[in-house]
Amino acid sequence: MQRLCHSHELLRNARDTALAEVAKLTVERDKLAKDLRYEESAHEDTIRHRDFCEEWADKLANAVAGVEVIGEHSNLNNPWEQAYDVMRSLEEFLAIEKQLEEFKRQVGQLNSGVLTAERKCERLTDDLAKAESTVAEMKEELKGVRQRLGSAEKLLREIAYHGDSGNGVTESELRNYAKDYYWWMKSSARKLLDSFAHHDAGIPK
């Protein structure tokens, strides 16, 4: 009897221990189940995010270039990488295009400077032509003055040495001749005519 009671006691202790272990395992199972549901939900979110990112990566890649340029997904090709390379090439192209625009601007400034210089040259050429025309007119005018002065000098000298020899020159004409000669000797017109490269050596000095 005593042995039976002892066995019963052992069985009850074993049962209690087993029940406690079951309760502990149940709590652990519930925790693991909860963790599994969280991980499954997080995994589904990760899949959705991955799909969303892949979708937009494909859209961006296709916006950069067509499939014929970037290709399709395969173990030998990554369209996203191809699109990235295209973008880098485009950046380099835009940089070169910017430099080209700057060169065009500089060339435009140079052309503008050339046009301005050409206009100034044209104006200077016109001014030179006008000056040459004016000089030519002055030469003609001074040539006539020279002739009149030559006649006046000759007449005045003749009068000074021989008197009026009845050449019919009036007193008023003599005064005019004298005035012309005096003007010639004092004016800058004489100096201007003397400066001409081909002036006449017979002009009074």
C-alpha positions as CSV (number, residue, x, y, z in Angstrom):
1,M,0.0,0.0,0.0
2,Q,2.8,2.2,0.9
3,R,4.5,1.4,-2.3
4,L,1.4,2.2,-4.3
5,C,1.0,5.6,-2.6
6,H,4.5,6.4,-3.5
7,S,4.0,5.4,-7.1
8,H,0.9,7.6,-7.2
9,E,2.8,10.5,-5.8
10,L,5.5,10.1,-8.4
11,L,2.9,9.9,-11.2
12,R,1.2,13.0,-9.9
13,N,4.5,14.9,-9.8
14,A,5.3,13.8,-13.3
15,R,1.9,14.9,-14.5
16,D,2.3,18.3,-12.9
17,T,5.7,18.6,-14.4
18,A,4.4,17.6,-17.8
19,L,1.4,20.0,-17.5
20,A,3.8,22.9,-16.6
21,E,6.0,22.0,-19.6
22,V,3.0,21.9,-21.8
23,A,1.9,25.3,-20.6
24,K,5.4,26.6,-21.1
25,L,5.5,25.2,-24.6
26,T,2.0,26.5,-25.3
27,V,3.1,30.0,-24.4
28,E,6.2,29.6,-26.5
29,R,4.1,28.2,-29.4
30,D,1.8,31.2,-29.2
31,K,4.7,33.6,-29.2
32,L,6.2,31.8,-32.2
33,A,2.9,31.8,-34.0
34,K,2.6,35.6,-33.3
35,D,6.2,36.1,-34.5
36,L,5.4,34.1,-37.6
37,R,2.4,36.1,-38.4
38,Y,4.4,39.3,-38.0
39,E,7.2,38.0,-40.2
40,E,4.8,36.8,-42.8
41,S,3.1,40.3,-42.8
42,A,6.5,42.0,-43.0
43,H,7.6,39.6,-45.7
44,E,4.5,40.5,-47.7
45,D,5.2,44.2,-47.2
46,T,8.7,43.7,-48.3
47,I,7.5,41.9,-51.5
48,R,5.0,44.7,-52.1
49,H,7.7,47.3,-51.7
50,R,10.1,45.3,-53.9
51,D,7.4,45.0,-56.6
52,F,6.6,48.7,-56.3
53,C,10.3,49.6,-56.6
54,E,10.8,47.3,-59.5
55,E,7.8,48.7,-61.3
56,W,9.0,52.2,-61.0
57,A,12.6,51.3,-61.8
58,D,11.2,49.7,-65.0
59,K,9.2,52.9,-65.7
60,L,12.1,55.1,-65.2
61,A,14.4,53.0,-67.3
62,N,11.9,52.9,-70.1
63,A,11.5,56.7,-69.8
64,V,15.2,57.0,-70.3
65,A,15.4,54.8,-73.4
66,G,13.4,52.1,-75.2
67,V,13.7,48.4,-74.8
68,E,15.7,48.3,-78.0
69,V,18.4,50.3,-76.2
70,I,18.3,49.1,-72.6
71,G,17.1,45.5,-73.3
72,E,15.0,43.3,-71.0
73,H,15.7,41.6,-67.7
74,S,17.9,38.5,-68.0
75,N,20.8,36.8,-66.4
76,L,23.1,38.6,-68.9
77,N,21.4,42.1,-69.0
78,N,20.2,44.6,-66.4
79,P,18.0,47.3,-68.1
80,W,18.4,49.5,-65.0
81,E,22.2,49.5,-65.4
82,Q,21.8,50.2,-69.1
83,A,19.5,53.1,-68.4
84,Y,22.0,54.5,-65.9
85,D,24.7,54.3,-68.5
86,V,22.5,56.2,-71.0
87,M,21.8,58.9,-68.3
88,R,25.6,59.3,-67.7
89,S,26.1,59.6,-71.5
90,L,23.3,62.1,-71.6
91,E,24.9,64.1,-68.8
92,E,28.2,64.2,-70.7
93,F,26.3,65.2,-73.9
94,L,24.6,68.0,-72.0
95,A,27.9,69.2,-70.6
96,I,29.4,69.2,-74.1
97,E,26.3,71.0,-75.4
98,K,26.7,73.6,-72.7
99,Q,30.3,74.1,-73.7
100,L,29.2,74.4,-77.4
101,E,26.6,77.1,-76.4
102,E,29.3,79.0,-74.6
103,F,31.6,78.7,-77.6
104,K,28.7,80.0,-79.8
105,R,28.2,82.9,-77.4
106,Q,31.9,83.8,-77.6
107,V,32.0,83.5,-81.4
108,G,28.9,85.7,-81.5
109,Q,30.8,88.3,-79.4
110,L,33.8,88.1,-81.7
111,N,31.6,88.4,-84.8
112,S,29.9,91.4,-83.2
113,G,33.3,92.9,-82.5
114,V,34.4,92.2,-86.1
115,L,31.2,93.9,-87.4
116,T,31.8,96.9,-85.2
117,A,35.4,97.1,-86.4
118,E,34.2,96.8,-90.0
119,R,31.7,99.6,-89.5
120,K,34.4,101.8,-87.9
121,C,36.7,100.9,-90.8
122,E,33.9,101.9,-93.3
123,R,33.3,105.1,-91.5
124,L,37.1,105.9,-91.5
125,T,37.2,105.0,-95.2
126,D,34.3,107.4,-95.9
127,D,36.0,110.1,-93.8
128,L,39.2,109.5,-95.6
129,A,37.5,109.7,-99.0
130,K,35.8,113.0,-97.9
131,A,39.1,114.3,-96.7
132,E,40.8,113.4,-99.9
133,S,37.9,115.0,-101.8
134,T,38.3,118.1,-99.7
135,V,42.0,118.2,-100.2
136,A,41.5,117.9,-104.0
137,E,39.1,120.8,-103.9
138,M,41.5,122.8,-101.9
139,K,44.2,122.0,-104.4
140,E,42.1,123.3,-107.2
141,E,41.1,126.3,-105.3
142,L,44.7,127.0,-104.2
143,K,45.9,126.5,-107.8
144,G,43.6,129.3,-108.8
145,V,44.9,131.4,-106.0
146,R,48.5,130.6,-107.0
147,Q,47.8,131.8,-110.5
148,R,46.3,135.0,-109.3
149,L,49.2,135.5,-106.9
150,G,51.7,134.9,-109.6
151,S,50.0,137.5,-111.8
152,A,49.8,139.9,-108.8
153,E,53.5,139.5,-107.9
154,K,54.6,140.0,-111.5
155,L,52.4,143.1,-111.9
156,L,53.5,144.5,-108.5
157,R,57.1,144.0,-109.3
158,E,56.7,145.5,-112.7
159,I,55.0,148.5,-111.2
160,A,57.6,148.8,-108.5
161,Y,60.4,149.0,-111.0
162,H,58.9,150.6,-114.1
163,G,55.7,152.2,-112.9
164,D,52.3,151.8,-114.6
165,S,53.2,151.2,-118.2
166,G,49.8,151.7,-119.4
167,N,48.6,148.1,-118.9
168,G,45.1,149.3,-118.0
169,V,45.2,148.1,-114.4
170,T,43.0,150.2,-112.2
171,E,43.9,151.3,-108.7
172,S,41.1,149.1,-107.3
173,E,42.5,146.0,-109.0
174,L,46.0,146.9,-107.7
175,R,44.6,147.0,-104.2
176,N,42.9,143.6,-104.7
177,Y,46.2,142.1,-106.0
178,A,48.0,143.5,-103.0
179,K,45.4,142.1,-100.6
180,D,45.6,138.7,-102.2
181,Y,49.4,138.7,-101.9
182,Y,49.3,139.9,-98.3
183,W,46.7,137.2,-97.5
184,W,48.8,134.6,-99.2
185,M,51.9,135.4,-97.2
186,K,50.1,135.5,-93.9
187,S,47.5,132.7,-94.1
188,S,47.8,129.0,-93.4
189,A,46.7,128.2,-96.9
190,R,50.2,128.9,-98.1
191,K,51.6,126.5,-95.5
192,L,49.0,123.9,-96.5
193,L,49.9,124.2,-100.2
194,D,53.6,124.0,-99.4
195,S,53.0,120.7,-97.6
196,F,51.6,119.0,-100.6
197,A,54.0,116.5,-102.0
198,H,53.7,117.8,-105.6
199,H,53.4,121.5,-105.0
200,D,54.6,123.9,-107.6
201,A,58.1,125.3,-107.0
202,G,57.0,128.6,-108.5
203,I,54.6,129.5,-105.7
204,P,55.8,132.7,-104.0
205,K,57.4,132.0,-100.6
